[in-house]
């Protein structure tokens, strides 16, 4: 009709607002219901510490899907780390599944080189938090910046912890994101594996842990995870590659491929070579023997099936100790 704009302008603003509000209310209701379900399930395998834990207001570390705060347990005042999950670039359900996976996997582990899970809390920020003991020595990458620190005892502990994970019965665990930043140092100077958000629990009847795809950090990641399009499940061989890169990291006190620069170049080197050169004796304070370098090279076999299992790596490291 003349004088009439025939272009559709959408529903009246008032109707749009009502629909949006209804959708938000429904989404929030669904989210709260889902959160309660997950919290209830988490409480079945981890102690709920809501009545015992207090959390500082200042954040200690922010990364990925979680923020880490320092807290205290009542009444003894034990310092704890409170890892509170947040929602941002990923969907709420994905973040919550990641949280529940980490708590479920972690709750099943008990080893001198694995950081113990103390429990969970559901009272902070309308989400779930994972509680573990506070490690004042920080992570292994930062810890070895002190040149007096010998990385070899730490790596011995990491190997033992990883071997334990891979041979857990009835459910082996593949870490999926091994690196110095995910290894904490106890008050006694021992290495403790942590950060099981990407871990894969084999043969689990719990659906949220049985189908985890590979993730991890590029500089430590095995080439088979980068060369395949789509989802690739994590493997013990992938952890072995990452262990070799962690050995290099702690000896040199630098990330693997630190000199390469842009992540695209790092990806290209992992897929096509060259692999890292042997660091100089001066760089490692003469701590990296031929045996340690040979171990790295075995871990970096580009054919995953030819990498040694962690049980063999533990034996090799113990042999280094005997021959010292």
N, C-alpha and C positions, 0 to 999 in steps of 0.2 A: 504494500500500500504506500502511496506517495507520502513523503514526510515521515516515514517510520523506519528506524534502523532495524534491519532484519537480522543483524548479527546477534547470536545468543549471548546474553550477558551473565548467565549463571543464575542461581537462586537468589532471592532477596538476602541481603546481609544478615538480617535477623535469623532467618532460617538456617543459614550456614553456621552461625554462631551456636545455635541450639544443637545442631547436629554434631559440631566439633566438641561441644561440652559433653554431650551424651557419649561420644566415642571415647573421650578422655576418661570419663567416669567408668565406662566399661573396661577400658584398658587397665586403669588403676585397680579396679576390683579384681580383674583376672590376675594382675601382677601380684597383688597382696595374697590372693589365694595360692598362687604358685610358690611365692616366697615362704608361706607358712608350711606348705607341703615339703619343700626342700629343707627348711629348718627342722621340721619333725624328723625327716629321714636322716639328716646330719646328726641329730642328737642320739640316734640309735647306735652310732658307732664312734662318737666322740663326746666327751663329757661337756655338758653345757655349763659355762663358767659365768653366766650373767650375774649371779649373786656374789661373785668373788673378784671380778676384774674391774679396775678403773683405767681409763685411757686418757693420756695427755691430749691437749687441744692442738699442740704443734705437731705437724707432720715431720717424720724422719726421712721418708723416702716415698716418691711417687713414681709409679711405672706400670705399664700394661693396664690391667683391669683392677689394680688394687693400690691402696695407700697404706704405708706402714707407719704406725705410731708406737711410741713407747708407752707402757702401762705398768700397773702393779697388781699383784694378787693380794687379796686380804685373807687372813689378818697378818701374814708373815712379812708382807711387803716385797716379795720376790719380783724383780724386774722382768717384764715380759715384752715380747713383740706382738703387737695387735695388727694383723693384716686384714684390713677392711676392704671388701670388694665394692667397686663403684661401677656406674653405668655411664657410658659415653658413646664411643664410636661403634660399639658392638651392641647387639640386642640384649635386652634384659635376660631373656631365657638363656642365651649363650654364656653370658657372664656367670649366671647362677649355676649352670651346669659345670663350668670350669671350676668354680668354688667347690661344688660338691664332689667333683672328681678328685680335686687335690686333698680335701679332707678325708675322703674315703680311702684313697691310696695311702696317704700318710699315716692314717690311724692303724694300719696293718703292719707298720715297720718298727723293728726294734733291733738296733745294732749300735755299737760304740762309735761308728762313723756316720750315723744318720741322726740329724737333729730330731729330738722327740717332739711329738705333737702333744701339747697339754690339754687342748680342748677347743671349743668354739664359743662364740658369743653372738647373740642375736639382738642386742639392745642398742647397738650403735648405728646411726644413720639409716635406719630402716632396711638393713641388710644383714649379711652374715659376716662375721670376722673369725679368723683362725688365730689361735693363741699358741705361741711357743716361747721358750725361754729366751731372754734377751742375751745376745752375744756381744759383749763390749769390745771384743777384738775385731769385730767387723768381718768382712769377707776376705777370701784368700788373695784376690788380686791386689787389694789395697795393703793387706798384711805383709806381702813379700816386697813391698816398696822399701821396707827397712832392710838394707843390704845385709844386716846381721842374721836375718831369717833364712834358714836353709829350706828350700822348697821340697827337698827329697822326702823327709818324714811326712809332710803334708800329702804328697802324692802317693805315698805308700798307704796312708789312711784312705784316700779317695779311691784307690784301686780296690782295697778291701771292702769299702762300702758299696761300690758299684758291683763287685762280684757277688756280694750278699743280695743286692736287688735282683740281679739276673738269675739267681738260683733260689729265690724265695719259693717255698712250697706251701700250698698248691698253686700260688699265683705269682709267677715271676713279674718283675717290674722293670720297664725300660724307662730311664729318666727322661730323655728327650730334649734336655736343655742344659747339658753339663758344661760348665765354664767356671772360671775363678770367682765370678760374682755370685754364683749360686752355691758356693762352698763357704760356710761360716767357720770361724775359728773359736774353739772353746777357751775358757779361762786357762786351761792347762796347755793350750797351744796345739790342740788336735783338730783335724779336719772333720767337718760335719756336713754331709750332703743335705741340701734343702731345696725348696721351690719345686714342688711336684705338680704344678699346674698343667704341665704338658705330658705328664707321665702316663704310660700305658700299662694297665694291669691285665696280664694275660689270663685267659680262661675265666674271666670274671662273669658272674651271673648278674652283676649290676650293670645295666645297659649303658649308663652314662660313662663308664670307664672302659668298656670293652672295644670301642671303635674309635679311639682317639687317633687323629692323623698327625703326621710329623709337623713340628713347628720348630722352635729353637731359634738360635742366633746365628746369623749368616757366617761370621768368621770361624765358627766352630762346627759348621754343618757339613755332613757327609755329602759327596757329590751325587749319590743316587737319589737323594731327596730333592735335588735341584734339577736333575736331568729329566725327570718324569712329570708330565702334565697331569693335573688332577691330584686327587688325594693319595698319599702313600703312607701306609702305616709304619710306625716307628719299629726299630729292630735293635737287638743287642749290638749288632755290627755298627749301627749308627752311633751308639754310645761309645764304642771303642774308638772310632774316628775322633769323636769329640774329646775323649780322654787324651789321645795323642796331642791334640791341639792345646789342651789344658796343661799338659806337661811343658810344651813349648812356652806357653803363656807365663807359667809360674817361674820357669828358669830365666826367661828374659825380662820378666816384669812388664810385658807389653802384650797387647792383643795380637793374635795371629794375623798375619797380613797387614800389620799396622802401617807398613810403608807403602801399601798399594793405593791407598786413597779411596776413591769413589767405590760404592758398593757394587756397581756394575763390573768394575775391574776385578774386584774380589771374587765375585761370582764366576767370572771368566777364568780366573786362575784356579779356582777349585775344580771347575769342570775340565779345563784343558791344560793346566800346569802353567808355569812350574810350581811345584810345592815349595814350602819354605826352605831356605838354605839352613845349614847347620850354623847356629850362632857361634860367635868366637868365644874362646876361653875367657877373655876379659869381660865379655858381656854377661857371662853366667858365673863369674868368679871361679872358673875352673871346676864348677860343680857338675856340669853335664859331661859324663864319661861317654866312651864309645857305646857302652851297654845301654845307657839311657837314650842316646840318639838312635841306635838300632831299634829300640822299642818304639820310638816315635814313627820311624819309617814303616815298621810292621803295621802299626795302627792306621797308617795312611795308604794302605793298599787300595787302589781304586776299584778293585774287585771285592765287594763286601764279603763274599763267602770265604775269602782268603785271609781275612783279618783274624788274629788270634782271639779266642774267648777271654773274658776277664779273668777266669780262673788261671789260664796260662800266663797272663800278664802279671798277676799276683806272684806266681812262682818265679817269674823272671826278676821281679823287683826284690823278692826275698833273696834270690841268688846274688843280686848286687850288694845286699847288706852283708851277706856272709863273706863276700870277696873283698869288702872294704878294708 
